[in-house]
């Protein structure tokens, strides 16, 4: 199923199915992108979206149209994190095309380490893990990846602390400390 993204002012929103896109009140000048499309294109220039701009049969409630967006730059593809520092000095808006693979959330692992061994650090992992899906849904690939990486870090930290504590308990029992 085709997933659409669109630019609203300085925001990139998506993914949306065609049915969801119909409720977004897009203008002909709103820039749209989907996988397989070489670059961001005005919605009015895409034949499959022409039904969005036909006059409705019955008058619908008046909603203000979305902000007219400026065209995303031609090199608006996925930004490699290694090149991100180079791109931060630019003053124009950058739109990232989704990379296609949602990062792992680490939510299950965070919950398990919270319940089984390390509640304080596990809770931090849960917080980061819960941010992955919402950032991904907003089209923030890099933010979703960063939240995933942070959740993984806290899960691994919790496991490491648990293992160290287990070794300490075993050594104490062997040496007669308990």
C-alpha positions as CSV (number, residue, x, y, z in Angstrom):
1,X,0.0,0.0,0.0
2,X,1.4,3.4,-1.0
3,X,2.3,5.7,1.9
4,X,2.2,9.4,1.3
5,X,4.1,12.2,3.1
6,X,3.4,15.9,2.7
7,X,5.0,19.2,3.7
8,X,2.9,21.7,5.8
9,X,4.9,24.9,6.2
10,X,8.1,23.8,7.8
11,X,6.9,20.3,8.9
12,X,7.0,17.0,7.1
13,X,4.0,14.8,8.0
14,X,3.2,11.2,7.3
15,X,3.0,8.4,6.4
16,X,-0.6,8.5,5.3
17,X,-2.7,6.1,3.2
18,X,-4.7,7.7,0.3
19,X,-7.8,7.5,2.4
20,X,-6.2,9.3,5.3
21,X,-4.7,11.9,2.9
22,X,-8.2,12.8,1.7
23,X,-9.0,14.2,5.2
24,X,-5.9,16.4,5.3
25,X,-7.3,19.3,3.1
26,X,-4.3,19.4,0.9
27,X,-3.9,22.3,-1.6
28,X,-2.7,21.9,-5.2
29,X,0.6,23.5,-4.1
30,X,1.2,21.2,-1.2
31,X,4.4,19.2,-1.7
32,X,3.9,15.4,-1.6
33,X,6.3,12.5,-1.6
34,X,6.0,8.7,-1.6
35,X,8.4,5.8,-2.1
36,X,9.1,5.5,-5.8
37,X,8.7,9.2,-6.5
38,X,12.1,10.8,-7.4
39,X,11.5,14.1,-5.5
40,X,8.9,16.1,-3.7
41,X,6.1,17.1,-6.1
42,X,3.1,19.4,-5.9
43,X,0.0,17.5,-5.1
44,X,-1.8,19.1,-8.1
45,X,0.8,17.6,-10.5
46,X,0.1,14.0,-9.4
47,X,-2.8,12.5,-11.4
48,X,-3.7,10.0,-8.6
49,X,-4.4,12.9,-6.3
50,X,-6.6,14.9,-8.7
51,X,-9.7,13.6,-6.9
52,X,-8.7,15.6,-3.8
53,X,-9.2,18.9,-5.7
54,X,-12.6,18.2,-7.3
55,X,-15.5,20.2,-6.0
56,X,-17.4,18.3,-3.4
57,X,-21.0,17.3,-4.1
58,X,-22.3,18.8,-0.9
59,X,-20.8,21.8,0.9
60,X,-18.4,20.7,3.5
61,X,-17.6,22.6,6.7
62,X,-15.1,25.4,6.0
63,X,-11.6,24.6,7.1
64,X,-8.7,26.8,6.4
65,X,-6.2,25.3,3.8
66,X,-2.8,24.1,5.0
67,X,0.0,26.6,4.8
68,X,1.5,26.8,1.3
69,X,4.9,25.1,1.5
70,X,8.0,26.0,-0.2
71,X,9.5,23.3,-2.4
72,X,11.9,21.0,-0.6
73,X,15.4,21.2,-1.9
74,X,16.4,18.8,-4.7
75,X,18.8,16.9,-2.4
76,X,16.1,16.3,0.1
77,X,16.7,12.5,0.5
78,X,17.7,10.7,3.6
79,X,20.4,12.6,5.5
80,X,23.3,10.3,6.6
81,X,24.0,11.0,10.3
82,X,27.7,11.4,9.3
83,X,26.7,14.3,7.1
84,X,24.3,15.8,9.6
85,X,26.9,18.1,11.1
86,X,27.7,19.5,7.7
87,X,24.1,20.2,7.0
88,X,23.3,21.9,10.3
89,X,24.7,25.2,9.1
90,X,22.3,25.5,6.2
91,X,19.4,27.9,6.7
92,X,16.9,26.2,4.4
93,X,14.4,23.6,5.5
94,X,15.5,20.0,4.9
95,X,12.9,17.3,4.4
96,X,14.0,13.7,4.9
97,X,12.5,11.0,2.9
98,X,11.7,8.1,5.2
99,X,14.4,5.4,5.1
100,X,11.8,2.7,4.9
101,X,12.8,0.8,8.1
102,X,11.4,1.8,11.4
103,X,13.9,1.4,14.2
104,X,13.4,-1.2,16.9
105,X,11.5,0.2,19.9
106,X,13.1,-1.9,22.7
107,X,9.8,-1.5,24.6
108,X,9.5,-5.2,25.5
109,X,13.1,-5.4,26.7
110,X,12.7,-2.2,28.7
111,X,9.6,-3.5,30.4
112,X,11.3,-6.9,31.2
113,X,14.4,-5.3,32.8
114,X,12.2,-2.9,34.7
115,X,10.1,-5.8,36.2
116,X,12.9,-8.4,36.6
117,X,15.9,-6.4,37.7
118,X,16.5,-2.7,37.5
119,X,13.4,-0.5,37.8
120,X,15.1,3.0,37.8
121,X,17.1,2.5,34.6
122,X,14.4,0.3,33.0
123,X,11.9,3.1,33.4
124,X,14.2,5.5,31.5
125,X,14.4,2.8,28.8
126,X,10.6,2.6,28.6
127,X,10.4,6.4,28.2
128,X,12.8,6.4,25.2
129,X,11.2,3.2,23.8
130,X,7.8,4.9,23.8
131,X,9.1,7.8,21.8
132,X,10.2,5.7,18.8
133,X,6.7,5.1,17.3
134,X,5.5,8.7,17.7
135,X,8.6,10.2,16.2
136,X,8.5,7.7,13.3
137,X,4.8,8.6,12.6
138,X,5.7,12.3,12.5
139,X,8.3,11.5,9.8
140,X,11.2,12.2,12.2
141,X,13.5,9.3,11.2
142,X,16.6,10.6,13.0
143,X,14.7,11.3,16.2
144,X,13.1,7.9,16.1
145,X,16.6,6.3,15.6
146,X,18.1,8.4,18.4
147,X,15.2,7.3,20.8
148,X,15.7,3.7,19.8
149,X,19.5,4.0,20.4
150,X,18.9,5.5,23.8
151,X,16.3,2.8,24.8
152,X,18.9,0.2,23.8
153,X,21.6,1.9,25.9
154,X,19.4,1.8,29.0
155,X,18.3,-1.8,28.4
156,X,22.0,-2.8,28.1
157,X,23.0,-0.7,31.1
158,X,20.2,-2.4,33.2
159,X,21.3,-5.9,32.1
160,X,25.0,-5.0,32.9
161,X,24.1,-3.8,36.4
162,X,22.0,-6.9,36.9
163,X,24.8,-9.2,35.9
164,X,27.3,-7.3,38.1
165,X,25.0,-7.5,41.1
166,X,24.5,-11.3,40.5
167,X,28.2,-11.9,40.4
168,X,28.6,-9.9,43.6
169,X,25.9,-12.0,45.3
170,X,27.5,-15.2,44.2
171,X,31.0,-14.2,45.3
172,X,29.7,-13.0,48.6
173,X,27.9,-16.3,49.2
174,X,31.0,-18.3,48.3
175,X,33.2,-16.3,50.6
176,X,30.8,-16.6,53.5
177,X,29.7,-12.9,53.4
178,X,26.0,-13.8,53.9
